Amino acid sequence: MEILPSSNPVQFYRFLGDQIRRLPLQNACHSLIHGLFENASAASIQQDIRGCSNLNGRYTTAKLTPFHFAAIWENRKAMSVLEKAGADIDAKDIQGYTPLHHMAMKGNVNGVKSLLKLGADETARTNYGATYMDFLRWNEPFRESSSALSLNPALFSAHQNDQNRFDPVCLPKTARAVDEIVATPKALINLWKATREDINQKNAAFLSNFWNDRYQEFKKNPPKLSVVPISANDAGEQLPLGKGFCSLIADEPIKKGQMIGEYTGEVITDSEKDRRSETYLWTNPPPIDADRFRSPIAMANDGFPNAYVTAHEYDKQLNPGVDGLVARKFVLALDDIAPGEQITIDYGATYKLKWGTEHVEFKPQSLRRFLQQNSWEKIIKSFFFPSLSKRASDEERVNLIASSVKMQYLFQTPSSFEWAAKKGLVTQKDLNLIETTDKKTNFLEEYQLGREGVRRARKVLQLKKSPIDDRGL
């Protein structure tokens, strides 16, 4: 599949350069494209424009016109000459991108202004419903004093009501704050509407219209979120987090089962992810690195989860650029979340705080309630993810997702077992049940750190056991 500009602009334009290098110099039109790519002199480019018999011809597998190339390589003089020579300023490529879309994808505000002055259609939409403002919002994110262009929410495909807030201390100069993806994911909506016959029986209950309904609600009115410094867990205990450690906070009530936001960032290859820092990296396919382009959800800390990043098997169909913008992961609330509450997700035990300390549990109160309200028999049972009928209520679906995700967190985070043993929330009997089930079903094979958690918990309980307990008195 071709790399699309929305999945990773740097990759796409590098890929495009490789295609142009292989384009033979058969006529003035080919020479024009090479000249734009190689930043030839203005006189040479103007001569090729005059000699090109079809200024709206299509080149490369992306079906780009010379005007597209002028925009991609940000040659404003060439764009002006092309427009005067009669080239179509609003020509669309294979995805419906106009030169204006590409200029916005590059994050070139002045280039965008030049195209608009030349008469480019600012209402033009890609095949996936995105305007140039959607792309500019992603690649040159708007903040009060950061852009020479006026913000025009009327041209956003979705999320006109975003009101997320980043505390300045939470955003390094090397990172850009971005709001959620702003175009309706038509390809995914069609997938979510799949019938029982089209999909695996086991997953039928989790697709249908469940995700689509939540996305449509979210698109109309996304919850207000803030990224602010924190220093304590949900029990009010001070944590050694260091100055400027930040987290995602709910600014208004969020209901269980409500979509909170989208995990967004740069789409990278599987090989590239091994060379990246894991702090803002979501590795489920496709890998998404939110270090440079940081949406609020990327600032959710690792902890006992009250939110869930979608990871069902159909995520493998979220290939780069499937909906005309970057890939995304949707985040669902697993509990009712109160204003001021920290939103946490399960990054897995590999996640470490960026200054290198071991895992910190940000929501011990929530973890305590979960273990007090659920037996280990029930927790283990949720691992096997029993199927729901097609008629299952949304509440049943969310409850099943919640119990499974929270169970996975426990078995991915050995420190959770250790903490639970210290607090009397796991007993020798519980550990025996876990190990017996594992011997029969090998259910911890996927979560091998669960065995490490059991080992740590046994060690804690053995240390707590007194001589009088040994006599059974």
C-alpha positions in Angstrom: 0.0 0.0 0.0 1.3 3.5 -0.8 2.5 5.6 2.1 0.0 8.4 2.4 1.0 12.0 3.3 -1.3 11.9 6.4 0.4 8.9 8.0 3.8 10.5 8.1 4.6 13.6 5.9 8.3 13.1 6.1 8.1 9.5 4.9 5.6 10.4 2.2 7.7 13.3 0.7 10.8 11.2 0.9 8.9 8.4 -1.0 7.7 11.0 -3.5 11.3 12.2 -4.1 12.4 8.6 -4.9 9.6 8.3 -7.5 10.6 11.6 -9.1 14.2 10.6 -9.4 13.1 7.6 -11.4 10.8 9.7 -13.7 12.5 9.9 -17.2 13.1 13.3 -18.7 11.0 12.8 -21.8 9.5 16.3 -22.2 9.2 19.8 -20.6 6.6 18.6 -18.2 8.9 16.0 -16.8 11.7 18.6 -16.7 9.4 20.9 -14.8 8.7 18.4 -12.1 12.4 17.6 -11.8 13.1 21.3 -11.6 10.6 21.9 -8.8 12.0 19.0 -6.9 15.6 20.1 -7.4 14.9 23.8 -6.7 16.0 24.8 -10.2 16.3 28.5 -11.1 13.1 30.5 -11.6 14.0 31.1 -15.3 14.4 27.4 -15.9 11.1 26.6 -14.2 9.3 29.3 -16.1 10.7 28.0 -19.4 9.5 24.4 -18.6 6.1 25.8 -17.7 5.8 27.5 -21.1 7.0 24.3 -22.8 4.7 21.9 -20.9 1.8 20.9 -23.1 -0.4 19.6 -20.2 0.0 21.6 -16.9 -2.7 19.4 -15.3 -1.0 16.1 -16.1 -0.8 13.4 -13.4 2.5 12.0 -12.2 3.7 9.4 -9.7 1.4 6.8 -8.1 -0.2 9.6 -6.0 -1.5 11.3 -9.2 0.0 14.7 -8.5 0.0 17.6 -10.9 2.8 20.2 -11.3 0.8 22.5 -9.1 0.9 19.9 -6.4 4.6 19.6 -6.7 5.0 23.4 -6.5 3.0 23.4 -3.3 4.8 20.4 -1.8 8.2 22.0 -2.4 6.9 25.4 -1.3 7.8 27.2 -4.5 5.5 30.2 -4.4 6.9 31.9 -7.5 6.2 28.7 -9.5 2.6 28.5 -8.1 2.0 32.1 -9.3 3.3 31.4 -12.8 1.3 28.1 -13.0 -1.9 29.9 -11.9 -1.4 32.6 -14.6 -0.6 29.9 -17.2 -4.0 28.3 -16.5 -3.1 25.3 -14.3 -5.8 24.1 -12.0 -5.1 25.4 -8.6 -7.7 23.1 -7.0 -6.6 19.9 -8.8 -7.1 16.8 -6.6 -4.6 13.9 -6.3 -5.5 10.2 -5.8 -6.8 11.0 -2.2 -8.6 14.2 -3.1 -5.8 16.4 -1.8 -5.5 19.8 -3.5 -2.3 21.8 -3.4 -3.8 23.7 -0.5 -4.1 20.5 1.5 -0.5 19.6 0.8 0.8 23.1 1.8 -1.2 22.8 5.0 0.2 19.3 5.5 3.6 20.8 5.4 2.6 23.3 8.1 3.6 26.2 5.9 1.3 29.0 7.0 2.8 31.6 4.6 2.4 29.2 1.7 -1.2 28.6 2.7 -1.8 32.4 2.7 -0.2 32.6 -0.8 -2.5 29.9 -2.2 -5.6 31.5 -0.7 -4.6 34.8 -2.3 -4.3 33.0 -5.6 -7.9 31.9 -5.2 -7.5 28.3 -3.8 -10.8 26.8 -2.6 -10.6 26.8 1.2 -13.8 24.6 1.4 -12.3 21.8 -0.7 -12.4 18.5 1.0 -10.3 15.3 0.5 -11.9 12.0 -0.2 -12.1 11.6 3.5 -13.9 14.8 4.3 -10.9 16.9 5.5 -10.3 20.6 4.7 -7.0 22.3 4.6 -7.7 23.7 8.0 -7.9 20.2 9.4 -4.4 19.5 8.1 -3.0 22.9 9.3 -4.5 22.3 12.7 -2.6 19.1 12.9 0.7 20.2 11.4 0.9 23.7 12.6 -1.3 23.5 15.7 -3.1 26.7 16.7 -2.5 28.4 20.0 -3.3 32.0 20.9 -0.1 33.5 19.6 1.4 30.8 17.5 -0.1 31.3 14.0 -0.3 34.0 11.4 -3.7 32.6 10.2 -7.0 33.1 11.9 -8.5 30.0 13.5 -11.7 29.1 11.6 -13.6 26.3 13.4 -16.2 26.4 10.7 -13.7 24.6 8.4 -13.0 21.8 10.8 -14.5 18.5 9.8 -15.2 17.7 13.5 -14.4 18.7 17.0 -15.3 22.4 16.6 -15.8 22.4 20.4 -12.4 21.3 21.6 -11.4 23.3 24.7 -8.4 21.4 25.9 -5.8 23.2 28.0 -2.1 22.6 28.3 -0.1 24.1 31.1 3.0 25.6 29.5 5.3 23.7 31.9 3.8 20.4 30.5 4.9 21.0 26.9 8.6 21.1 26.0 9.7 23.4 23.2 10.4 20.3 21.0 6.8 19.1 21.2 3.6 20.6 19.8 0.2 20.4 21.5 -2.5 19.1 19.2 -6.2 18.6 19.6 -7.8 15.3 18.6 -8.1 14.1 15.0 -10.5 16.3 13.1 -12.0 14.2 10.3 -14.7 11.5 10.5 -13.0 8.1 10.1 -15.3 6.8 7.4 -13.4 3.6 6.8 -13.6 2.7 10.5 -17.3 3.6 10.8 -18.0 1.2 8.0 -16.0 -1.4 9.8 -17.8 -0.8 13.1 -21.1 -1.3 11.3 -20.1 -4.8 10.1 -22.7 -7.5 10.5 -22.3 -10.7 12.4 -21.8 -12.6 9.2 -18.9 -10.3 8.2 -16.8 -10.7 11.4 -15.6 -13.2 13.9 -18.4 -14.5 16.1 -16.4 -13.8 19.2 -16.0 -10.1 18.4 -19.5 -9.5 17.0 -20.7 -7.8 20.2 -17.9 -5.4 20.3 -18.3 -4.0 16.8 -21.7 -3.4 15.3 -22.5 0.3 16.0 -21.0 0.4 19.5 -17.8 2.3 18.6 -19.5 4.4 15.9 -22.2 5.6 18.3 -19.5 6.7 20.8 -17.4 8.4 18.2 -20.4 10.4 16.9 -21.3 11.5 20.4 -17.6 12.5 21.0 -17.4 14.4 17.8 -20.4 16.5 18.7 -19.2 17.4 22.2 -15.7 16.2 23.3 -15.1 16.4 27.1 -13.0 19.2 28.3 -9.5 18.1 29.4 -6.5 19.7 30.9 -2.8 18.7 31.1 -1.4 20.1 34.3 1.4 19.4 36.8 0.6 16.8 39.5 2.4 15.7 42.7 0.0 13.3 44.4 -2.0 10.1 43.8 -5.7 9.6 44.2 -5.3 8.9 47.9 -3.7 12.3 48.4 -0.3 10.9 49.1 2.6 13.0 47.8 4.7 11.2 45.2 8.4 11.8 44.3 7.5 13.0 40.8 9.8 15.9 40.4 9.1 19.4 39.3 6.8 19.8 36.2 5.5 16.2 36.1 2.2 16.4 34.4 -1.0 14.4 33.9 -4.3 14.4 32.0 -7.2 15.7 34.2 -10.9 15.7 33.5 -12.4 19.2 33.6 -16.0 18.0 33.6 -17.8 14.8 34.5 -17.1 11.9 32.1 -19.5 8.9 32.2 -18.5 5.3 32.1 -18.5 4.2 28.5 -18.0 7.7 27.1 -15.3 8.3 24.6 -12.7 10.6 26.1 -10.4 11.4 23.2 -8.0 10.0 20.7 -4.3 8.8 21.1 -2.6 10.5 18.2 0.9 11.1 17.0 3.4 10.2 14.3 2.9 6.8 12.7 6.2 4.9 12.6 7.3 1.5 11.4 7.7 -1.6 13.6 11.5 -1.4 13.2 11.6 2.3 14.0 9.7 1.9 17.3 12.6 -0.1 18.8 14.8 3.0 18.5 12.3 5.4 20.1 11.7 6.3 23.7 8.7 4.5 25.1 7.4 7.4 27.2 4.8 8.6 24.6 4.9 5.5 22.3 1.8 3.4 21.7 3.1 0.1 20.2 0.0 -1.7 19.1 -0.2 -1.7 15.3 0.2 0.8 13.9 2.9 2.2 16.2 2.1 5.8 17.2 4.8 8.1 18.7 3.2 11.1 20.4 6.4 12.6 21.6 6.6 15.4 19.0 2.9 15.9 18.3 1.3 15.5 21.7 -2.5 15.2 22.0 -4.0 15.4 25.5 -4.6 11.6 25.7 -0.8 11.0 25.2 -0.4 12.7 28.6 -2.5 10.2 30.4 -0.1 8.4 32.9 0.4 4.7 33.4 -1.7 3.4 36.3 -4.7 1.4 37.3 -6.8 2.3 34.4 -10.0 4.3 34.4 -9.7 4.6 30.6 -9.0 2.2 27.8 -7.1 2.6 24.6 -8.9 0.5 22.0 -6.9 -2.6 21.1 -9.2 -5.1 19.5 -7.9 -7.2 16.7 -9.4 -5.0 14.0 -6.8 -2.3 14.9 -4.6 -4.0 12.4 -6.8 -2.5 9.8 -5.8 1.0 11.0 -3.0 1.1 8.4 -1.3 4.5 8.1 -3.6 7.1 6.6 -6.6 4.8 6.3 -9.0 7.7 6.8 -7.1 10.5 5.2 -5.3 11.7 8.4 -3.0 10.0 10.9 -4.0 6.8 12.5 -5.7 7.0 15.9 -6.5 5.0 19.0 -9.8 5.8 20.7 -9.9 6.1 24.5 -13.0 5.0 26.4 -13.9 5.7 30.0 -14.0 2.5 32.1 -15.5 4.3 35.2 -17.3 7.5 35.9 -14.6 10.1 36.1 -15.1 13.2 38.3 -13.9 16.7 37.5 -10.3 17.1 38.7 -9.7 13.3 38.6 -6.6 12.1 36.8 -7.2 9.9 33.7 -4.9 6.9 33.6 -4.4 4.2 31.0 -2.4 0.9 31.0 0.8 1.4 29.1 2.1 -1.9 30.4 5.0 -2.7 32.8 7.6 -1.5 30.3 6.5 2.1 30.9 8.8 4.0 33.2 8.6 7.6 34.4 10.9 9.7 32.2 13.5 10.2 34.9 14.0 6.5 35.2 12.2 5.5 38.4 10.2 2.4 38.7 6.4 2.3 38.2 4.3 4.6 40.4 0.7 3.7 41.1 -1.3 6.9 40.5 -4.7 5.4 41.5 -4.2 3.2 44.6 -7.7 4.0 45.9 -9.3 2.8 42.7 -7.2 -0.3 42.7 -8.2 -1.0 46.3 -11.9 -0.6 45.5 -11.6 -2.9 42.5 -9.9 -5.7 44.5 -12.4 -5.3 47.4 -15.4 -5.5 45.1 -14.2 -8.4 42.9 -13.1 -11.9 43.8 -10.0 -13.3 42.2 -12.2 -16.0 40.6 -14.1 -13.2 38.8 -10.9 -11.3 37.9 -9.4 -14.5 36.3 -12.6 -15.3 34.5 -12.6 -12.0 32.8 -9.3 -13.0 31.1 -11.1 -15.4 28.9 -13.2 -12.6 27.5 -16.5 -14.5 27.1 -18.6 -13.5 24.1 -21.7 -11.4 24.5 -24.8 -11.8 22.5 -25.6 -9.3 19.7 -28.4 -8.0 21.9 -26.1 -7.3 24.9 -26.6 -3.8 26.3 -23.9 -1.1 26.0 -23.6 -1.3 29.8 -22.8 -5.1 29.6 -20.2 -4.4 26.8 -18.5 -1.7 28.8 -18.5 -3.7 32.0 -16.8 -6.7 30.2 -14.2 -4.4 28.6 -13.5 -2.7 32.0 -13.0 -6.0 33.9 -10.8 -7.4 31.2 -8.6 -4.3 30.8 -8.2 -4.0 34.6 -7.3 -7.6 34.9 -4.7 -7.2 32.2 -3.2 -4.3 34.1 -2.8 -6.4 37.2 -1.0 -9.1 35.3 1.2 -6.7 33.4 2.4 -4.8 36.5 4.2 -6.9 39.2 4.3 -3.9 41.5 0.5 -4.1 41.7 0.6 -7.6 43.1 3.3 -6.5 45.5 1.3 -3.5 46.7 -1.9 -5.6 47.0 -0.1 -8.1 49.2 1.2 -5.4 51.5 -2.3 -4.0 51.8 -3.9 -7.4 52.5 -5.8 -7.4 49.3 -4.3 -10.7 48.0 -3.9 -13.8 50.1 -2.0 -17.1 49.7 -5.3 -18.7 48.7 -5.6 -16.2 45.9 -2.1 -16.8 44.7 -2.7 -20.6 44.7 -5.8 -20.1 42.6 -3.9 -18.0 40.1 -1.1 -20.5 39.8 -3.4 -23.5 39.6 -5.4 -21.8 36.8 -2.2 -20.9 35.0 -0.9 -24.5 35.1 -4.2 -25.7 33.6 -4.7 -23.0 30.9 -1.3 -21.3 30.6 -3.3 -18.0 30.7 -0.3 -16.0 32.0 1.8 -16.9 29.0 0.8 -13.6 27.3 1.4 -11.7 30.6 4.6 -13.4 31.8 5.1 -10.5 34.2 2.1 -11.9 36.0 4.2 -14.7 37.2 6.7 -12.2 38.5 3.9 -10.4 40.3 2.8 -13.7 42.0 6.4 -14.3 43.1 6.7 -10.8 44.6 3.4 -11.2 46.4 4.4 -14.5 47.9 7.6 -13.0 49.2 5.7 -10.2 50.8 3.2 -12.6 52.5 6.0 -14.8 53.7 7.7 -11.9 55.3 4.5 -10.8 57.0 3.8 -14.3 58.4 4.7 -14.5 62.1 5.8 -17.6 64.1 2.4 -17.7 65.8 0.8 -18.0 62.4 3.1 -21.0 61.6 1.6 -22.8 64.6 -1.9 -22.2 63.3 -3.0 -20.4 66.5 
